[in-house]
């Protein structure tokens, strides 16, 4: 597999989306009904210990590979072909202008020549991909070309994880691209198909929350902040004397003492909502925009009781929890109650699985 074939790839045969984050691996398999509707065939997650992946770098390769094997077995999928993603921090992207009408070979040579100016590594050390976005809006006779590059060792780590679990990696995307692909379905379900709507997407991960502001499939703003769901897990661990892993399990199972909600959950939800409000204010002060039409909450922490309502109260903007599977048919292997609880955490994995159907 090469980055060149993976990032801006074509329609694929059957595959699963495999999202490997700092604390878990998530799998999604989609099918398609005769009517053209998506069908959620399978979804599964497998958590792993803190520190196994740090800042997108795999520190415990064998342990993470075992987690990948377990999530594949748990899901029941028969597919061996997978779409995976690189963290945004591991990929350099740049838009350049090139003359229209170049042959593929000429285009590739021009891209490599231009890439030398923007990539702080030798091209021998990177995997490179590009795609023609369309005609240049500012230069007649030119086209916009998006370049993406990542160090080969980071690409090979992701490839090796899949292969160690007996899988065949056929697509390598960027996490933010995959989540935006899944969001395109969500936004299309808004009034007027979401046309011209400014959508602030907060993906609340274990350690990091990313804010992406989207409008008509264009990303206007992207910023990460160091707060996430693991902070609540740490509070639970300290308050009740659990290990971090035990605290995480009890949090997910809602198996905590009676004083958990007033003493830990409510203050955490308030603090998290204030962080979201501050992130929006930073967006407003650093861009020409002064409002958004929707605040959408994704990631496993998005379903915390009271979070959506508190965000709406503090920001004044309509807030909703993202369900990337909304409007999909459900396969026989899918438990609807489990899906309702966990759907927001599968935004990236869903986008990766959707790569099967790209034209």
QUIBELNOR-V320353 format. One record per residue. N is the residue number from 1. RES is the residue in one small letter. PSI is psi in whole degrees, 0 to 359 (none if undefined). OMEGA is omega in degrees with one decimal (* if undefined). BURIAL is I if it has 9 or more other ideal C-beta (glycine too) atoms within 8 Angstrom, else O. Layout:
BEGIN
N:RES:PSI:OMEGA:BURIAL
N:RES:PSI:OMEGA:BURIAL
END
This chain:
BEGIN
1:x:138:174.9:O
2:x:153:175.8:O
3:x:326:-178.7:I
4:x:319:-179.4:I
5:x:341:-168.3:O
6:x:316:-168.5:I
7:x:315:-179.0:I
8:x:51:-171.9:O
9:x:173:-179.9:I
10:x:181:176.1:O
11:x:139:-174.3:O
12:x:159:169.0:I
13:x:181:-175.4:O
14:x:132:177.6:O
15:x:169:174.7:I
16:x:152:173.4:I
17:x:131:-176.5:I
18:x:109:-177.5:I
19:x:115:-179.1:I
20:x:110:-177.6:I
21:x:193:-176.8:I
22:x:347:-174.8:I
23:x:357:-176.8:I
24:x:168:170.4:I
25:x:133:-177.9:I
26:x:141:-177.9:I
27:x:138:175.1:I
28:x:134:173.1:I
29:x:125:179.5:I
30:x:146:170.0:I
31:x:188:-180.0:O
32:x:130:178.9:O
33:x:166:179.6:I
34:x:332:179.5:O
35:x:352:-177.9:O
36:x:350:179.0:O
37:x:147:172.8:I
38:x:149:174.2:I
39:x:124:174.1:I
40:x:106:-177.4:I
41:x:318:-175.8:I
42:x:149:168.0:I
43:x:146:-178.0:I
44:x:156:176.5:I
45:x:152:175.8:I
46:x:118:179.1:I
47:x:156:172.3:O
48:x:175:-168.8:I
49:x:149:175.7:O
50:x:136:178.4:O
51:x:346:178.1:O
52:x:327:172.1:I
53:x:124:-178.9:I
54:x:123:178.9:O
55:x:39:178.8:O
56:x:354:-178.6:I
57:x:130:-178.7:O
58:x:114:-177.9:I
59:x:330:-178.4:O
60:x:82:-171.1:I
61:x:309:-175.4:I
62:x:320:-178.6:O
63:x:319:178.9:I
64:x:321:177.2:I
65:x:322:176.4:I
66:x:321:178.5:O
67:x:322:177.0:I
68:x:316:178.3:I
69:x:318:-177.7:I
70:x:320:-178.1:I
71:x:326:176.5:I
72:x:315:179.4:I
73:x:317:-179.2:O
74:x:322:-176.2:O
75:x:330:-177.0:I
76:x:9:-179.3:O
77:x:148:175.4:I
78:x:350:-177.9:O
79:x:139:175.2:I
80:x:352:-177.7:O
81:x:131:-174.8:I
82:x:148:168.0:I
83:x:128:-178.3:I
84:x:176:-177.8:I
85:x:150:172.1:I
86:x:147:172.5:I
87:x:148:-178.9:I
88:x:324:-177.0:I
89:x:342:-177.6:O
90:x:3:-175.2:I
91:x:133:174.3:I
92:x:127:177.9:I
93:x:147:-179.5:O
94:x:135:173.3:O
95:x:133:178.1:I
96:x:164:176.1:I
97:x:133:176.6:I
98:x:157:178.4:I
99:x:140:176.8:O
100:x:155:172.7:O
101:x:6:178.0:O
102:x:144:172.4:I
103:x:161:-176.6:O
104:x:316:-177.8:O
105:x:318:179.3:O
106:x:320:179.6:O
107:x:316:-178.8:I
108:x:318:178.6:I
109:x:319:179.2:O
110:x:318:179.2:I
111:x:314:-179.8:I
112:x:321:179.0:I
113:x:315:179.6:O
114:x:323:-176.8:I
115:x:329:179.3:I
116:x:332:-177.4:O
117:x:336:-170.6:O
118:x:346:-175.3:I
119:x:121:-174.0:I
120:x:28:176.7:O
121:x:161:171.6:O
122:x:142:179.4:O
123:x:339:175.7:I
124:x:339:-176.0:O
125:x:358:-174.6:O
126:x:155:167.0:I
127:x:132:-170.5:I
128:x:141:175.9:I
129:x:158:177.4:I
130:x:160:171.5:I
131:x:151:176.0:O
132:x:119:-178.6:O
133:x:319:-178.8:O
134:x:184:179.6:O
135:x:143:178.0:O
136:x:132:178.4:I
137:x:348:-173.9:O
138:x:346:-173.8:O
139:x:107:-178.3:O
140:x:134:179.1:O
141:x:358:177.7:O
142:x:164:174.1:I
143:x:151:172.4:I
144:x:133:178.3:I
145:x:128:177.9:I
146:x:123:178.1:I
147:x:140:172.5:I
148:x:136:-178.9:I
149:x:146:176.5:I
150:x:150:178.9:I
151:x:139:-176.2:I
152:x:325:-178.2:I
153:x:327:178.0:O
154:x:320:177.1:I
155:x:316:-178.1:I
156:x:329:175.9:O
157:x:313:179.6:I
158:x:316:178.6:I
159:x:316:-179.3:I
160:x:323:178.0:I
161:x:313:-179.7:I
162:x:313:-176.4:I
163:x:325:178.0:I
164:x:335:178.5:I
165:x:9:177.8:I
166:x:21:-177.8:O
167:x:162:178.9:I
168:x:109:178.9:O
169:x:124:-177.7:I
170:x:344:177.0:I
171:x:133:171.3:I
172:x:113:-175.1:I
173:x:188:170.7:I
174:x:139:-174.1:I
175:x:317:-177.9:I
176:x:326:176.5:I
177:x:317:-177.5:I
178:x:316:-179.5:I
179:x:326:177.7:I
180:x:326:177.4:I
181:x:315:177.1:I
182:x:323:-179.9:I
183:x:334:-178.7:I
184:x:326:176.1:I
185:x:318:-178.4:I
186:x:314:-177.8:I
187:x:324:178.8:I
188:x:338:179.3:O
189:x:357:178.5:O
190:x:165:175.7:I
191:x:139:-178.6:O
192:x:27:179.0:O
193:x:17:179.9:O
194:x:10:-177.2:I
195:x:129:177.3:O
196:x:4:-179.9:O
197:x:135:172.2:I
198:x:116:-177.1:I
199:x:120:176.0:I
200:x:110:-179.6:I
201:x:118:173.7:I
202:x:114:174.0:I
203:x:108:-173.4:I
204:x:100:179.7:I
205:x:190:-179.3:I
206:x:314:-175.7:I
207:x:332:-170.7:O
208:x:142:172.7:I
209:x:128:178.4:I
210:x:139:173.0:I
211:x:122:172.9:I
212:x:129:175.6:I
213:x:120:-173.3:I
214:x:146:171.7:I
215:x:120:178.7:I
216:x:48:176.8:O
217:x:6:175.2:O
218:x:137:177.2:O
219:x:115:-177.6:I
220:x:338:-171.2:I
221:x:143:-179.3:I
222:x:121:-178.8:I
223:x:136:177.8:I
224:x:147:174.8:I
225:x:149:-173.1:I
226:x:70:167.2:O
227:x:149:-176.2:O
228:x:187:-173.5:I
229:x:336:-178.3:I
230:x:339:177.8:I
231:x:323:175.6:I
232:x:320:178.0:I
233:x:319:178.7:I
234:x:322:177.2:I
235:x:318:178.4:I
236:x:317:-179.6:I
237:x:314:-178.6:I
238:x:319:-175.2:O
239:x:321:-171.6:I
240:x:2:175.7:I
241:x:22:176.8:O
242:x:158:167.3:I
243:x:164:-179.6:O
244:x:316:-178.1:I
245:x:319:179.4:O
246:x:319:178.8:I
247:x:319:179.3:I
248:x:317:179.9:I
249:x:316:-179.0:I
250:x:326:176.6:I
251:x:313:-178.3:I
252:x:325:-178.5:O
253:x:357:-177.0:O
254:x:43:-176.8:O
255:x:69:-174.9:O
256:x:160:-178.0:O
257:x:163:-174.1:O
258:x:329:-176.9:O
259:x:1:-178.4:O
260:x:314:-174.5:I
261:x:307:-178.0:I
262:x:327:-172.9:O
263:x:332:-176.7:I
264:x:309:-171.8:I
265:x:309:-176.3:I
266:x:313:177.0:I
267:x:324:179.1:O
268:x:316:178.0:I
269:x:319:178.8:I
270:x:315:179.9:I
271:x:316:179.7:O
272:x:319:178.4:I
273:x:321:178.3:I
274:x:322:176.3:I
275:x:319:177.9:I
276:x:317:177.4:I
277:x:318:178.4:I
278:x:320:178.6:O
279:x:321:177.1:I
280:x:318:179.1:I
281:x:322:177.7:O
282:x:320:176.2:I
283:x:316:-177.9:I
284:x:322:-177.4:I
285:x:342:-177.2:O
286:x:4:178.6:O
287:x:171:177.4:I
288:x:354:-174.3:O
289:x:149:179.8:I
290:x:6:175.4:O
291:x:164:169.3:O
292:x:159:-179.7:I
293:x:329:-178.6:O
294:x:141:167.5:I
295:x:120:-178.6:I
296:x:135:-174.9:I
297:x:122:176.8:I
298:x:176:-175.9:I
299:x:161:-175.2:I
300:x:331:-177.3:I
301:x:347:-175.6:I
302:x:336:-176.2:I
303:x:8:177.8:I
304:x:134:-179.5:I
305:x:129:175.5:O
306:x:351:-175.1:I
307:x:310:-177.9:I
308:x:315:-177.9:I
309:x:320:-179.3:O
310:x:322:177.7:I
311:x:316:177.5:I
312:x:317:-178.1:I
313:x:317:-175.6:O
314:x:324:-174.4:I
315:x:333:-175.7:I
316:x:5:179.8:O
317:x:146:178.5:I
318:x:128:-177.9:O
319:x:146:177.0:I
320:x:155:177.2:I
321:x:131:-176.1:I
322:x:132:169.9:I
323:x:101:-176.5:O
324:x:347:-178.4:I
325:x:6:-178.5:I
326:x:131:179.9:I
327:x:356:177.2:O
328:x:150:168.1:I
329:x:154:-179.2:O
330:x:130:177.0:I
331:x:168:-175.8:I
332:x:339:-178.0:O
333:x:356:-174.3:O
334:x:127:174.5:I
335:x:116:-172.1:O
336:x:323:-179.2:O
337:x:319:177.7:O
338:x:320:-179.5:O
339:x:318:-179.1:I
340:x:321:-178.3:O
341:x:325:-165.5:O
342:x:351:-171.2:I
343:x:316:-175.7:I
344:x:339:-178.5:I
345:x:351:-171.9:I
346:x:21:-176.2:I
347:x:309:-178.7:I
348:x:316:-179.7:I
349:x:323:177.8:I
350:x:315:178.3:I
351:x:321:177.9:I
352:x:318:179.3:I
353:x:329:179.1:I
354:x:342:178.7:I
355:x:338:177.5:I
356:x:330:-169.9:I
357:x:5:178.5:I
358:x:141:178.5:I
359:x:none:*:O
END
